[in-house]
Amino acid sequence: MIISSLWEVKMKGNMNKADNSKREINSDKSYYQTLVWNGAIWETLLITDGEMVRIRARAEKNGDMVLQPSWLDKFLRWFGL
């Protein structure tokens, strides 16, 4: 994790897709969950498929802000770490 300012946190990690076991009538069947450090506390983020579509579209429009994994990130992922 790299903290470039008090408000901006850049973190690389895992995002898991989980089934929504306690589903309401209008709820999604599944969601993405991830744990992030926001500079002060750990937060669990729950993101729906629709939100992921909007997030990916925004990242595509702002290519200069997209983070890329380093060679070390790729190497560690290759080993499953």
C-alpha distances in whole Angstrom, upper triangle without the diagonal:
4,7,10,12,13,13,11,7,6,4,7,9,13,15,18,22,24,28,29,31,33,33,35,38,36,32,30,31,27,24,20,18,14,12,10,8,10,10,13,14,13,14,16,17,20,21,24,25,27,23,22,25,24,20,21,24,22,19,22,24,21,20,19,16,15,12,13,12,12,15,13,12,15,17,15,16,19,20,18,15
4,6,9,11,12,9,6,5,6,9,12,16,18,22,25,27,31,32,34,35,36,38,40,38,34,33,33,30,26,23,21,17,15,12,10,11,10,13,15,15,16,18,19,22,23,26,27,28,25,23,26,25,21,21,24,22,19,22,23,20,19,17,14,14,11,13,13,13,16,15,13,17,19,17,18,22,22,22,19
4,6,7,8,6,5,6,8,12,15,18,20,23,26,28,32,32,35,36,36,38,40,37,34,33,34,31,27,24,22,18,16,12,10,9,7,11,13,14,16,18,19,22,23,26,28,28,25,24,26,25,21,22,25,22,20,23,24,20,20,18,15,16,13,16,16,16,20,18,17,21,23,21,22,25,26,25,22
4,7,8,6,7,8,11,14,17,21,22,26,29,31,34,35,38,38,38,40,42,39,36,35,36,33,29,26,24,21,19,15,13,12,10,14,16,17,19,21,21,25,25,28,29,29,26,25,27,25,22,23,24,21,19,22,22,19,19,16,14,15,13,16,17,17,21,20,19,22,24,23,24,27,28,28,25
4,5,5,7,10,13,17,19,23,24,27,30,32,35,35,38,38,38,39,41,39,36,35,37,33,30,27,25,22,20,16,13,11,9,12,15,17,18,21,21,24,25,28,30,30,26,26,28,26,22,24,25,22,21,24,24,20,21,18,15,17,16,19,20,21,24,24,22,26,28,27,27,30,31,30,27
4,6,8,11,14,18,20,23,24,27,29,31,34,34,36,36,36,37,40,37,35,34,36,33,29,26,24,21,18,15,12,9,7,9,12,15,16,19,19,23,24,27,29,29,26,26,28,26,23,25,26,23,22,26,25,22,23,21,18,19,18,21,22,23,27,26,24,27,29,28,28,32,33,31,28
4,7,10,13,17,19,21,22,25,27,29,32,31,34,34,34,34,37,34,32,31,33,30,26,24,22,19,17,14,11,8,7,10,12,14,15,17,17,21,21,24,26,26,22,22,25,22,19,22,23,20,19,23,22,19,21,19,15,17,17,20,21,23,27,26,24,27,29,28,28,31,32,31,28
4,7,10,13,16,19,19,23,25,27,30,30,33,33,33,34,36,34,31,30,32,29,25,22,20,17,16,12,11,8,8,11,13,14,15,17,16,20,20,23,25,24,21,20,23,20,17,19,21,17,16,20,20,16,17,16,12,14,13,16,18,19,23,22,20,23,26,25,25,28,29,28,25
4,6,10,13,15,16,20,23,25,28,28,31,32,32,33,35,33,30,28,30,26,23,20,18,15,13,9,8,6,7,10,12,12,12,15,14,18,18,22,23,24,20,19,22,20,17,18,21,18,16,20,20,17,18,16,13,13,12,15,15,17,20,20,17,20,23,21,21,25,26,24,22
4,7,10,13,15,18,21,24,27,28,31,32,32,33,35,33,30,28,29,26,22,19,17,14,13,9,9,9,10,13,14,13,14,15,15,18,18,21,22,23,19,18,20,19,16,16,19,17,14,18,19,16,15,14,11,10,8,11,12,13,17,16,14,17,19,18,18,21,23,21,19
4,6,10,12,15,18,21,24,25,28,29,30,32,34,32,28,26,27,23,20,16,15,11,10,7,8,9,10,14,13,12,12,13,13,16,17,20,21,22,19,17,20,20,16,17,20,18,15,19,20,18,17,17,13,12,9,11,10,12,16,14,12,15,17,15,15,19,20,18,15
4,7,10,13,16,19,23,25,27,29,29,31,34,31,28,26,26,22,19,15,14,11,10,9,10,12,14,17,16,14,14,14,14,16,16,19,20,22,19,17,19,20,16,16,19,18,15,18,20,18,17,17,14,12,9,9,8,10,13,12,9,11,14,12,11,15,16,14,12
4,7,10,13,16,20,22,24,26,27,29,31,30,26,24,23,20,17,13,11,8,8,8,11,13,15,17,16,13,13,12,13,15,15,18,19,21,18,16,19,20,16,16,20,20,17,20,22,21,20,20,17,15,12,12,10,13,15,13,10,12,14,12,10,14,15,12,10
4,6,10,13,16,18,21,23,24,26,29,27,23,21,20,16,14,10,9,6,8,9,13,15,18,20,18,14,14,12,12,13,13,16,16,19,17,14,18,19,16,16,20,20,18,20,23,22,21,22,19,16,14,14,13,15,17,16,12,13,15,13,11,14,15,12,11
4,7,10,13,15,18,20,20,23,25,23,20,17,17,13,10,6,6,5,8,10,14,16,19,20,18,15,13,11,9,10,10,12,13,15,14,11,15,16,14,14,18,18,16,19,22,21,21,22,19,16,15,16,15,18,20,19,15,16,18,16,14,17,18,14,14
4,6,10,12,15,17,18,21,23,22,18,15,14,10,8,5,5,6,10,13,16,19,22,23,20,16,15,11,11,10,10,12,12,16,15,12,16,18,16,16,20,20,19,21,24,24,24,26,23,20,19,19,18,21,23,22,18,18,20,18,15,18,18,15,15
4,7,10,12,15,15,18,20,18,15,12,10,7,6,4,6,9,12,15,19,21,24,25,23,19,17,13,12,10,9,9,10,13,13,11,14,17,16,16,19,20,20,21,24,25,25,27,24,22,21,21,21,24,25,25,21,21,23,21,18,20,21,18,18
4,6,9,12,12,15,18,17,13,11,9,6,6,6,7,10,13,17,20,22,26,26,23,19,17,13,12,10,10,10,11,15,15,14,17,19,18,19,22,23,23,25,27,28,28,30,28,25,24,25,24,27,29,28,24,24,26,24,21,23,24,20,21
4,6,9,9,13,15,15,11,9,6,4,7,9,10,14,17,20,24,25,29,29,26,22,19,16,15,11,12,11,12,15,16,15,18,20,20,21,24,25,25,27,30,30,31,33,30,28,28,28,28,31,32,31,28,28,30,28,24,26,27,23,24
4,6,6,9,12,12,8,7,5,5,7,10,11,15,17,20,24,25,29,28,25,22,19,15,14,11,11,10,12,15,15,16,18,20,20,22,24,25,26,28,30,31,32,34,31,29,29,30,30,33,35,34,30,30,33,30,27,30,30,26,27
4,6,9,12,13,10,10,8,8,11,13,14,17,19,23,26,27,31,30,27,24,21,17,17,14,15,14,16,18,19,20,22,24,24,25,28,29,30,32,34,35,35,38,35,33,32,33,33,36,37,36,33,33,35,32,29,32,32,28,28
4,7,10,12,9,10,9,10,12,15,15,19,20,24,26,28,31,30,27,24,21,18,17,14,16,15,17,19,19,21,23,24,25,27,29,30,31,33,35,35,36,39,36,34,34,35,35,38,40,39,35,36,38,35,32,35,35,31,31
4,7,8,6,7,7,9,11,14,16,19,21,24,27,28,32,31,28,25,22,19,17,14,15,13,15,16,17,19,21,22,23,25,27,28,29,31,33,34,35,37,35,33,33,35,35,38,40,39,35,36,38,36,33,35,36,32,32
4,6,5,8,9,12,13,17,18,21,24,26,29,29,33,32,29,27,23,20,19,15,16,14,16,17,18,20,22,23,24,26,27,28,30,32,33,34,36,38,36,34,35,37,37,40,43,42,38,39,41,39,36,38,39,35,35
4,6,9,10,13,15,19,20,24,27,29,32,32,36,35,32,30,26,23,22,18,18,15,16,16,18,21,22,23,24,26,27,29,31,32,33,35,37,39,37,35,36,38,39,42,44,44,40,40,43,41,38,40,41,37,38
4,7,9,12,13,17,19,22,25,27,30,30,34,33,31,28,25,22,20,16,15,12,13,13,15,18,18,19,21,23,24,25,27,29,30,31,33,36,33,32,33,35,36,40,42,42,38,38,41,39,36,38,40,36,37
4,7,9,10,13,15,19,21,24,27,27,31,30,28,25,22,18,16,13,12,9,11,11,13,15,16,18,19,21,22,24,25,27,28,30,31,34,31,30,31,32,33,37,39,38,35,35,38,36,33,35,36,33,33
4,5,7,11,13,17,20,22,26,26,30,30,27,25,21,18,15,11,10,7,8,9,11,13,14,16,17,18,20,21,23,24,26,27,29,31,29,27,28,30,30,34,36,35,32,32,34,33,29,32,33,30,30
4,7,11,13,17,20,23,27,28,31,31,28,25,22,19,17,13,12,9,9,12,14,14,16,18,19,20,22,24,25,26,28,29,30,33,31,28,29,30,30,34,35,35,31,31,33,32,28,30,31,28,29
4,7,10,13,17,20,23,24,28,28,25,22,19,15,13,10,9,7,8,11,12,12,14,16,17,18,20,22,22,24,26,27,28,30,28,25,26,27,27,30,32,31,28,27,30,28,25,27,28,24,25
4,7,10,13,16,20,21,24,25,22,19,16,12,10,6,6,5,6,9,10,9,12,14,14,15,18,19,19,21,23,24,25,27,25,22,23,24,24,27,29,29,25,25,28,26,23,25,27,23,23
4,7,10,13,17,18,21,22,20,16,14,10,8,6,5,6,8,11,10,8,12,14,12,13,17,17,17,19,22,22,22,25,22,19,19,20,20,24,26,25,21,22,24,23,20,22,23,20,20
4,7,10,14,15,19,19,16,13,10,7,6,5,6,9,11,14,12,11,15,16,14,16,19,19,19,21,24,23,24,25,22,20,19,20,20,23,25,24,20,22,24,22,19,22,23,19,19
4,6,10,12,16,16,14,10,8,6,5,7,9,12,14,16,14,13,16,17,14,16,19,19,18,21,23,22,22,23,20,18,17,18,17,20,23,21,18,19,22,19,17,20,21,18,16
4,7,10,13,13,10,7,6,5,6,9,11,15,17,19,17,16,19,20,17,18,22,21,20,23,25,24,24,24,21,19,18,19,18,21,23,21,18,20,22,19,18,21,21,18,16
4,6,9,10,8,6,5,6,8,11,13,17,19,20,17,16,20,19,16,18,21,20,18,22,24,22,22,22,18,17,15,17,17,19,22,20,17,20,22,19,18,22,22,20,17
4,6,7,6,4,6,9,11,14,16,20,22,23,20,20,23,22,19,21,24,22,20,24,25,23,23,23,19,18,17,19,18,20,23,21,18,21,23,21,20,24,24,22,19
4,6,6,6,7,10,11,15,16,20,23,23,20,19,23,21,18,20,23,20,19,23,24,21,22,22,18,18,17,19,19,21,24,23,20,24,26,23,23,27,27,25,22
4,6,8,10,14,15,19,20,24,26,27,23,23,26,25,21,24,26,23,22,26,26,23,24,23,19,20,18,21,21,22,25,23,21,25,26,24,24,28,28,26,23
4,7,9,13,15,19,21,25,27,28,24,25,28,26,23,26,28,26,25,29,29,27,28,26,23,23,22,24,24,25,28,26,24,28,29,27,27,31,30,28,25
4,6,10,12,16,19,22,25,26,23,23,27,25,23,25,28,26,25,28,29,27,28,27,24,24,22,24,24,25,28,26,24,27,29,26,26,29,29,27,24
4,7,10,13,16,20,23,24,21,21,24,24,21,23,26,24,23,27,28,26,27,27,23,22,21,23,22,24,26,24,22,25,26,23,23,26,26,23,21
4,6,10,13,16,19,20,17,18,21,21,18,21,23,22,21,25,26,25,26,26,22,21,20,22,22,24,27,25,22,25,27,24,23,27,27,24,22
4,7,10,13,16,18,15,15,19,19,17,19,22,21,21,24,26,25,26,26,23,21,20,22,22,25,27,26,22,24,26,24,22,26,26,22,21
4,6,10,13,14,12,12,16,15,13,16,19,18,18,21,23,22,23,24,20,19,19,21,21,24,27,26,22,24,26,24,22,26,26,23,22
4,7,10,12,10,10,14,14,13,15,18,18,18,21,23,23,24,25,22,21,21,23,23,26,29,28,24,25,28,26,23,26,27,24,23
4,7,8,6,7,10,11,10,12,15,15,15,18,20,20,21,23,20,19,19,21,22,25,28,27,24,25,28,26,23,26,27,24,24
4,5,5,6,9,10,10,12,14,15,16,18,20,21,22,25,22,20,21,23,24,28,30,30,26,27,30,28,25,28,29,26,26
4,5,5,6,9,10,11,12,14,15,16,19,20,21,24,22,20,21,22,23,27,29,29,26,26,29,28,24,27,28,25,26
4,5,5,7,9,10,11,13,14,16,17,19,20,23,21,20,22,23,25,29,31,32,28,28,31,30,27,29,32,29,29
4,5,5,6,9,10,11,12,14,15,17,18,21,18,17,19,21,23,26,29,29,26,26,30,29,26,28,30,27,27
4,5,5,6,8,10,10,12,14,15,16,19,17,15,16,18,19,23,26,26,23,23,26,25,22,25,27,24,24
4,6,5,6,9,10,11,12,14,16,19,17,15,18,19,21,25,27,28,25,24,28,28,24,27,29,27,27
4,6,5,6,9,10,11,12,14,17,15,15,17,19,22,25,28,29,26,26,30,29,26,29,31,29,29
4,5,5,6,9,10,11,12,15,13,11,14,16,18,22,25,26,22,23,26,26,23,26,28,26,26
4,5,5,6,9,10,11,14,12,10,13,14,17,20,23,24,21,21,24,24,22,24,27,25,25
4,5,5,6,9,10,14,13,12,15,17,19,23,25,27,24,24,28,28,25,27,30,28,28
4,5,5,6,9,11,10,10,13,16,19,22,25,27,24,24,28,28,26,28,31,29,29
4,5,5,6,9,7,6,10,12,15,18,21,23,20,20,24,24,22,25,27,26,26
4,6,6,9,9,8,12,13,16,19,22,24,22,21,25,26,23,25,29,27,27
4,6,9,9,10,13,16,19,22,25,27,24,24,28,29,27,29,32,31,30
4,6,6,7,11,13,17,20,23,25,22,23,27,27,25,28,31,30,29
4,5,5,9,10,14,17,20,22,20,20,24,25,23,25,28,27,27
4,6,8,10,14,16,19,21,20,20,24,25,24,26,29,28,27
4,6,10,13,15,19,20,18,19,23,23,22,25,27,27,25
4,7,10,13,16,18,15,16,20,20,19,21,24,23,22
4,7,9,13,14,12,13,17,17,16,19,21,20,19
4,6,10,11,9,10,13,14,13,16,18,18,17
4,7,8,6,6,10,11,10,12,15,15,14
4,5,5,6,9,10,11,12,15,15,14
4,5,5,6,9,10,10,13,14,14
4,5,5,6,8,10,11,12,11
4,5,5,6,9,10,10,9
4,6,5,6,9,10,10
4,5,5,7,9,9
4,5,5,6,5
4,5,5,5
4,5,7
4,6
4
